[in-house]
């Protein structure tokens, strides 16, 4: 599923436009940065409530092209600026991480075919 399809499907507020044509292959949800560093895979999207600069650093490290901030959390300016520089799509969901991940699961993202 393409990033642009995901942002549309979930009705996300997009803070930074990255490569909307990039394919997402999986989803990870978590707020502990060390967990994301250990478990995230390239081309996955990341759902988190963290909104500070270190989120971008972890996304770059793991080649995560889409960060979704959940529960209506708004990113700090430093995170927005870094995502612009790195070409990472940064978007926000009003629903919880659980609700957001559930909608993605229902849409077929994360299921093995």
Secondary structure, 3 states (H helix, E strand, C coil): CEHHHHHHHHCCEEEECCCCCCECCEEEECCCHHHHHHHCCCCEEEEECCCCCHHHHHHHHHCCCEEEECCCCCCCHHHHHHHHHHCCEEEECCCCHHHHHHHHHHCCCCCCC
